[in-house]
Amino acid sequence: MSVNTNTWNRLRYTFYLPIYDLIADRIFRKHRKRSIELLQVHPDDAILIVGAGTGLDLPYLKGYTRITANDITPGMITKLKARAEQLAIPVEAHVMDGQKLSYPDNSFDAVVLHLIIAVIPDPVACIREVERVLKPSGTVVVFDKFLPDGQKPSLLRRLFNQVASTLFSDVNRSIGNIVSHTSLQMELNEPAAFGGTFRIVRLRKPL
């Protein structure tokens, strides 16, 4: 990770901020809801949302009392705090790099990774940090776009990714390859939006 990369992420998502909810909520609303349902957590469990954006996951976490959220873009966190206040949901929110979390080991019962693994510069660093802060037997849900495991991207897809990865997100990442750098166990991998291009994945940290 470089400072320049982090600066670019802050800049581009600050630029997208006025239209972010329009795109990221309406299209993916039911998939966010489904993913959070798969967390299988209790109301008093400690839940972390990495790359939380403007807080579009919060409506599906009503009744939960120990929510922590972070994002690298200050403007996103400002909108997230306003949304949490409007929904009367207690949230501890921080501006933070998902590749280097400042939380202690074994801090959370569950982690939400929605539309972040394909965006963050180093997804392996991110998932390793998630593994570190997750309690043993804790769960992680991932909702994002992935290349099918074992499939190599076509020339056209590689060319398209040169633009997509700069403006939006990487379209050629493999969730299986990313998770293989951890001890996390994949319990579920189901198709979601756009014919399975987006998937919902549940992971568990061993005891």
DRENMI-403781 format. One line per 5 residues: number of its first residue (from 1); their letters; for each residue x, y, z of C-alpha. Coordinates in nm, 3 decimals, padded with zeros to 5 digits. Layout:
NUM> A> X Y Z | ...
end
This chain:
1> MSVNT> 00.000 00.000 00.000 | 00.125 00.348 -00.080 | 00.026 00.688 00.045 | -00.067 00.781 -00.312 | -00.308 00.489 -00.337
6> NTWNR> -00.478 00.582 -00.012 | -00.501 00.944 -00.122 | -00.662 00.840 -00.449 | -00.921 00.627 -00.268 | -01.014 00.919 -00.044
11> LRYTF> -01.036 01.153 -00.340 | -01.245 00.932 -00.564 | -01.495 00.836 -00.294 | -01.524 01.194 -00.181 | -01.605 01.278 -00.543
16> YLPIY> -01.863 00.994 -00.562 | -02.021 01.090 -00.230 | -02.319 01.288 -00.374 | -02.432 00.989 -00.587 | -02.298 00.700 -00.379
21> DLIAD> -02.624 00.617 -00.203 | -02.822 00.624 -00.527 | -02.598 00.359 -00.681 | -02.490 00.149 -00.383 | -02.829 00.132 -00.208
26> RIFRK> -03.102 00.083 -00.464 | -02.917 -00.184 -00.660 | -02.783 -00.383 -00.367 | -03.036 -00.327 -00.089 | -03.176 -00.682 -00.077
31> HRKRS> -02.829 -00.834 -00.095 | -02.707 -00.629 00.201 | -03.008 -00.747 00.399 | -02.952 -01.110 00.302 | -02.583 -01.093 00.387
36> IELLQ> -02.639 -00.947 00.732 | -02.906 -01.209 00.804 | -02.640 -01.472 00.737 | -02.418 -01.328 01.013 | -02.628 -01.514 01.269
41> VHPDD> -02.535 -01.280 01.555 | -02.704 -01.174 01.878 | -02.818 -00.817 01.955 | -02.536 -00.762 02.207 | -02.258 -00.909 01.990
46> AILIV> -01.975 -00.677 01.887 | -02.008 -00.611 01.512 | -01.751 -00.435 01.292 | -01.830 -00.288 00.949 | -01.511 -00.233 00.748
51> GAGTG> -01.537 00.015 00.461 | -01.879 00.113 00.589 | -01.930 00.400 00.347 | -02.234 00.612 00.431 | -02.384 00.345 00.655
56> LDLPY> -02.615 00.172 00.409 | -02.595 -00.148 00.616 | -02.731 00.020 00.929 | -03.105 -00.021 00.853 | -03.051 -00.399 00.872
61> LKGYT> -02.877 -00.376 01.209 | -03.156 -00.216 01.409 | -03.166 -00.360 01.759 | -02.794 -00.430 01.770 | -02.619 -00.235 02.041
66> RITAN> -02.244 -00.278 01.981 | -02.170 -00.163 01.627 | -01.835 -00.023 01.517 | -01.783 00.115 01.166 | -01.492 00.259 00.974
71> DITPG> -01.411 00.403 00.634 | -01.107 00.573 00.485 | -01.313 00.868 00.355 | -01.405 01.133 00.616 | -01.710 01.247 00.420
76> MITKL> -01.849 00.892 00.425 | -01.811 00.874 00.803 | -01.986 01.210 00.843 | -02.287 01.079 00.649 | -02.276 00.747 00.837
81> KARAE> -02.297 00.926 01.173 | -02.594 01.129 01.050 | -02.769 00.814 00.929 | -02.703 00.636 01.259 | -02.850 00.930 01.451
86> QLAIP> -03.155 00.937 01.226 | -03.209 00.562 01.276 | -03.135 00.587 01.651 | -02.868 00.318 01.619 | -02.562 00.344 01.845
91> VEAHV> -02.248 00.332 01.628 | -01.885 00.401 01.711 | -01.746 00.535 01.383 | -01.386 00.600 01.281 | -01.191 00.723 00.982
96> MDGQK> -00.955 00.430 00.935 | -00.765 00.227 00.677 | -00.915 -00.121 00.645 | -00.569 -00.259 00.569 | -00.441 -00.152 00.912
101> LSYPD> -00.712 -00.166 01.176 | -00.633 -00.009 01.514 | -00.853 -00.248 01.714 | -00.707 -00.509 01.954 | -00.692 -00.877 01.863
106> NSFDA> -01.011 -01.080 01.915 | -01.232 -00.771 01.957 | -01.539 -00.855 01.747 | -01.793 -01.134 01.721 | -01.868 -01.056 01.358
111> VVLHL> -01.736 -00.847 01.068 | -01.923 -00.708 00.767 | -01.730 -00.656 00.440 | -01.969 -00.513 00.184 | -01.827 -00.379 -00.144
116> IIAVI> -01.481 -00.329 00.004 | -01.271 -00.638 -00.082 | -01.279 -00.552 -00.454 | -01.202 -00.186 -00.384 | -00.931 -00.184 -00.118
121> PDPVA> -00.576 -00.176 -00.262 | -00.454 -00.484 -00.070 | -00.741 -00.726 -00.003 | -00.510 -00.981 00.159 | -00.391 -00.726 00.415
126> CIREV> -00.755 -00.640 00.481 | -00.874 -00.998 00.532 | -00.576 -01.072 00.755 | -00.664 -00.773 00.971 | -01.023 -00.893 00.984
131> ERVLK> -00.901 -01.236 01.096 | -00.687 -01.074 01.365 | -00.963 -00.862 01.521 | -01.225 -01.137 01.496 | -01.289 -01.358 01.799
136> PSGTV> -01.244 -01.735 01.761 | -01.562 -01.888 01.609 | -01.662 -01.538 01.492 | -01.821 -01.487 01.150 | -01.750 -01.265 00.851
141> VVFDK> -01.988 -01.186 00.567 | -01.859 -01.059 00.234 | -02.070 -00.911 -00.044 | -01.875 -00.812 -00.353 | -01.789 -00.888 -00.715
146> FLPDG> -01.551 -01.176 -00.779 | -01.400 -01.373 -01.062 | -01.499 -01.740 -01.020 | -01.227 -01.928 -00.830 | -00.989 -02.101 -01.067
151> QKPSL> -01.097 -01.895 -01.367 | -00.851 -01.670 -01.543 | -00.981 -01.335 -01.671 | -01.021 -01.299 -02.046 | -00.816 -01.045 -02.239
156> LRRLF> -01.123 -00.822 -02.266 | -01.184 -00.845 -01.893 | -00.820 -00.764 -01.818 | -00.837 -00.460 -02.044 | -01.165 -00.346 -01.887
161> NQVAS> -01.012 -00.387 -01.542 | -00.744 -00.129 -01.624 | -01.020 00.131 -01.625 | -01.251 -00.023 -01.365 | -00.983 -00.066 -01.099
166> TLFSD> -00.884 00.299 -01.132 | -01.232 00.447 -01.129 | -01.434 00.201 -00.921 | -01.305 -00.143 -00.822 | -01.111 -00.448 -00.934
171> VNRSI> -01.329 -00.697 -01.126 | -01.071 -00.977 -01.137 | -01.026 -01.070 -00.772 | -01.084 -01.424 -00.646 | -01.238 -01.461 -00.301
176> GNIVS> -01.095 -01.811 -00.262 | -00.743 -01.689 -00.330 | -00.781 -01.395 -00.091 | -00.918 -01.609 00.193 | -00.647 -01.874 00.140
181> HTSLQ> -00.399 -01.637 00.308 | -00.585 -01.679 00.639 | -00.721 -01.957 00.860 | -01.077 -01.841 00.792 | -01.307 -02.119 00.675
186> MELNE> -01.558 -02.061 00.395 | -01.900 -02.185 00.504 | -02.112 -02.040 00.226 | -02.059 -01.888 -00.118 | -02.381 -01.802 -00.296
191> PAAFG> -02.462 -01.600 -00.610 | -02.614 -01.257 -00.560 | -02.645 -00.964 -00.802 | -02.588 -00.960 -01.178 | -02.613 -01.333 -01.238
196> GTFRI> -02.363 -01.427 -00.970 | -02.096 -01.175 -01.065 | -02.159 -01.043 -00.714 | -02.156 -01.307 -00.441 | -02.234 -01.340 -00.072
201> VRLRK> -01.972 -01.533 00.124 | -01.973 -01.634 00.490 | -01.645 -01.712 00.666 | -01.573 -01.839 01.016 | -01.263 -01.812 01.231
206> PL> -01.166 -02.148 01.386 | -01.162 -02.193 01.762
end
